[in-house]
Amino acid sequence: MPDILFVSKVDFWIASVLWLGSLSLILIPLWEWRWGKSDSRMRNILLMAILLPFAALMLMPFFETKYTLTDSQLHVNSGLSTQKIELTDITYITPTRSMSSAPALSLDRLKIAYRNQEVLISPKDKSRFYQEIQARNPKIVIDEVSE
């Protein structure tokens, strides 16, 4: 079977928080430079140099959160991290609205249990994800009832 890429569903409020947070990290040094009482350009340059990487890190999930289903693994990519989960290790999948930190940009999530661990993901096309993962490993128990 060919590899299938699933993009993350994005909730408007999560997108807003990340975008506004990163925008504020960019605007703080600009505000200080233009209207601040300090005339120190070096201070403003240092402030910008420190805050800009954090702004970029806050936006990284938008460009990197995806889930790839191969014949034998589920690859969960989010920002700078990648998890590779063997499909044979997955025991069950159930919907959840958990607010736990996860490589997901939506609260419409799936909890995937494997090897006494869990990961929360939010594929945009959940029904296709269910079909494709069960086609690769029919032993996975899928609970389609929300918690």
C-alpha positions as a Markdown table, in Angstrom:
| # | Residue | x | y | z |
|---|---|---|---|---|
| 1 | Met | 0.0 | 0.0 | 0.0 |
| 2 | Pro | 1.2 | 3.5 | -0.7 |
| 3 | Asp | 2.1 | 5.9 | 2.1 |
| 4 | Ile | -0.7 | 8.3 | 3.0 |
| 5 | Leu | -0.3 | 11.7 | 4.4 |
| 6 | Phe | -2.9 | 13.1 | 6.8 |
| 7 | Val | -2.9 | 16.8 | 7.7 |
| 8 | Ser | -3.9 | 18.0 | 11.1 |
| 9 | Lys | -7.3 | 19.6 | 11.6 |
| 10 | Val | -6.9 | 23.2 | 12.9 |
| 11 | Asp | -9.2 | 24.8 | 15.4 |
| 12 | Phe | -9.7 | 28.5 | 14.9 |
| 13 | Trp | -9.0 | 29.4 | 18.6 |
| 14 | Ile | -5.8 | 27.4 | 18.7 |
| 15 | Ala | -4.6 | 29.1 | 15.5 |
| 16 | Ser | -5.6 | 32.5 | 16.9 |
| 17 | Val | -3.6 | 31.9 | 20.1 |
| 18 | Leu | -0.5 | 30.8 | 18.3 |
| 19 | Trp | -0.6 | 33.6 | 15.7 |
| 20 | Leu | -1.4 | 36.3 | 18.2 |
| 21 | Gly | 1.3 | 35.0 | 20.5 |
| 22 | Ser | 3.9 | 35.0 | 17.8 |
| 23 | Leu | 2.8 | 38.4 | 16.5 |
| 24 | Ser | 3.1 | 39.9 | 20.0 |
| 25 | Leu | 6.6 | 38.5 | 20.3 |
| 26 | Ile | 7.5 | 40.4 | 17.1 |
| 27 | Leu | 5.7 | 43.6 | 18.0 |
| 28 | Ile | 7.2 | 44.0 | 21.5 |
| 29 | Pro | 10.7 | 44.9 | 20.3 |
| 30 | Leu | 9.2 | 47.1 | 17.5 |
| 31 | Trp | 7.1 | 48.9 | 20.1 |
| 32 | Glu | 10.1 | 49.4 | 22.3 |
| 33 | Trp | 12.2 | 50.6 | 19.4 |
| 34 | Arg | 9.6 | 53.1 | 18.2 |
| 35 | Trp | 7.9 | 54.4 | 21.4 |
| 36 | Gly | 10.1 | 53.0 | 24.3 |
| 37 | Lys | 11.9 | 55.3 | 26.6 |
| 38 | Ser | 15.2 | 53.6 | 26.1 |
| 39 | Asp | 17.4 | 55.0 | 23.4 |
| 40 | Ser | 19.6 | 51.9 | 23.4 |
| 41 | Arg | 19.5 | 50.4 | 19.9 |
| 42 | Met | 21.7 | 47.5 | 21.1 |
| 43 | Arg | 19.0 | 46.6 | 23.7 |
| 44 | Asn | 16.3 | 46.6 | 21.1 |
| 45 | Ile | 18.4 | 44.5 | 18.7 |
| 46 | Leu | 19.1 | 42.0 | 21.5 |
| 47 | Leu | 15.4 | 41.9 | 22.4 |
| 48 | Met | 14.5 | 41.2 | 18.8 |
| 49 | Ala | 17.2 | 38.5 | 18.4 |
| 50 | Ile | 15.9 | 36.8 | 21.5 |
| 51 | Leu | 12.2 | 36.9 | 20.8 |
| 52 | Leu | 12.1 | 36.2 | 17.0 |
| 53 | Pro | 13.2 | 32.6 | 17.3 |
| 54 | Phe | 10.4 | 32.0 | 19.9 |
| 55 | Ala | 7.9 | 33.5 | 17.5 |
| 56 | Ala | 9.1 | 31.2 | 14.7 |
| 57 | Leu | 8.8 | 28.2 | 17.1 |
| 58 | Met | 5.3 | 29.1 | 17.9 |
| 59 | Leu | 4.3 | 29.1 | 14.3 |
| 60 | Met | 6.2 | 25.9 | 13.3 |
| 61 | Pro | 3.3 | 23.5 | 14.1 |
| 62 | Phe | 1.2 | 25.1 | 11.3 |
| 63 | Phe | 3.8 | 24.1 | 8.7 |
| 64 | Glu | 4.9 | 20.7 | 10.2 |
| 65 | Thr | 2.0 | 18.9 | 11.9 |
| 66 | Lys | 1.2 | 15.9 | 9.8 |
| 67 | Tyr | 0.7 | 12.2 | 10.1 |
| 68 | Thr | 2.0 | 9.7 | 7.6 |
| 69 | Leu | 0.7 | 6.2 | 7.5 |
| 70 | Thr | 3.1 | 3.6 | 5.9 |
| 71 | Asp | 2.6 | -0.1 | 5.6 |
| 72 | Ser | 4.2 | -0.7 | 9.0 |
| 73 | Gln | 4.3 | 2.6 | 10.9 |
| 74 | Leu | 2.5 | 5.8 | 11.8 |
| 75 | His | 4.8 | 8.8 | 11.6 |
| 76 | Val | 3.7 | 11.7 | 13.8 |
| 77 | Asn | 5.5 | 14.9 | 12.7 |
| 78 | Ser | 5.1 | 18.1 | 14.7 |
| 79 | Gly | 7.5 | 20.9 | 14.6 |
| 80 | Leu | 11.0 | 19.6 | 15.4 |
| 81 | Ser | 9.8 | 16.2 | 16.7 |
| 82 | Thr | 8.9 | 13.0 | 14.9 |
| 83 | Gln | 7.5 | 9.9 | 16.5 |
| 84 | Lys | 7.5 | 6.5 | 14.7 |
| 85 | Ile | 4.9 | 4.1 | 16.0 |
| 86 | Glu | 4.8 | 0.5 | 14.8 |
| 87 | Leu | 1.3 | -0.4 | 13.7 |
| 88 | Thr | 1.6 | -3.8 | 15.3 |
| 89 | Asp | 2.1 | -2.0 | 18.7 |
| 90 | Ile | -1.1 | 0.0 | 18.5 |
| 91 | Thr | -3.8 | -1.6 | 20.6 |
| 92 | Tyr | -6.7 | 0.8 | 20.2 |
| 93 | Ile | -7.9 | 4.2 | 18.9 |
| 94 | Thr | -10.6 | 6.3 | 20.5 |
| 95 | Pro | -11.9 | 9.8 | 20.0 |
| 96 | Thr | -11.1 | 12.3 | 22.7 |
| 97 | Arg | -11.3 | 16.1 | 23.4 |
| 98 | Ser | -8.5 | 16.0 | 25.9 |
| 99 | Met | -6.6 | 19.3 | 26.3 |
| 100 | Ser | -3.3 | 17.6 | 27.0 |
| 101 | Ser | -0.3 | 18.8 | 25.1 |
| 102 | Ala | -0.2 | 16.9 | 21.8 |
| 103 | Pro | 1.0 | 17.1 | 18.2 |
| 104 | Ala | -2.5 | 18.2 | 17.2 |
| 105 | Leu | -3.9 | 21.6 | 16.3 |
| 106 | Ser | -7.5 | 20.7 | 17.2 |
| 107 | Leu | -9.3 | 19.4 | 20.2 |
| 108 | Asp | -11.2 | 16.9 | 17.9 |
| 109 | Arg | -8.5 | 14.3 | 18.5 |
| 110 | Leu | -7.8 | 10.6 | 18.4 |
| 111 | Lys | -6.1 | 8.9 | 21.3 |
| 112 | Ile | -3.8 | 6.2 | 20.0 |
| 113 | Ala | -2.7 | 3.6 | 22.6 |
| 114 | Tyr | 0.5 | 1.7 | 22.0 |
| 115 | Arg | 3.1 | -0.1 | 24.2 |
| 116 | Asn | 1.7 | 1.3 | 27.4 |
| 117 | Gln | 1.9 | 4.8 | 25.9 |
| 118 | Glu | -0.5 | 7.2 | 24.2 |
| 119 | Val | -0.3 | 9.9 | 21.6 |
| 120 | Leu | -3.1 | 12.4 | 20.6 |
| 121 | Ile | -3.4 | 13.3 | 17.0 |
| 122 | Ser | -6.1 | 15.3 | 15.0 |
| 123 | Pro | -6.3 | 14.1 | 11.4 |
| 124 | Lys | -8.6 | 16.2 | 9.3 |
| 125 | Asp | -10.1 | 13.2 | 7.6 |
| 126 | Lys | -10.8 | 10.9 | 10.6 |
| 127 | Ser | -13.0 | 8.4 | 8.7 |
| 128 | Arg | -10.3 | 7.8 | 6.1 |
| 129 | Phe | -7.7 | 7.5 | 8.8 |
| 130 | Tyr | -9.7 | 4.8 | 10.5 |
| 131 | Gln | -10.2 | 2.9 | 7.2 |
| 132 | Glu | -6.5 | 3.1 | 6.2 |
| 133 | Ile | -5.1 | 2.1 | 9.6 |
| 134 | Gln | -7.4 | -0.8 | 9.9 |
| 135 | Ala | -6.6 | -2.0 | 6.4 |
| 136 | Arg | -2.9 | -2.1 | 7.5 |
| 137 | Asn | -3.6 | -3.7 | 10.9 |
| 138 | Pro | -7.1 | -5.2 | 11.4 |
| 139 | Lys | -6.3 | -6.1 | 15.0 |
| 140 | Ile | -6.5 | -2.4 | 16.1 |
| 141 | Val | -9.7 | -1.8 | 18.2 |
| 142 | Ile | -11.4 | 1.4 | 17.1 |
| 143 | Asp | -13.9 | 3.0 | 19.4 |
| 144 | Glu | -15.8 | 5.6 | 17.4 |
| 145 | Val | -17.9 | 6.8 | 20.3 |
| 146 | Ser | -16.7 | 10.1 | 21.8 |
| 147 | Glu | -15.7 | 10.4 | 25.4 |
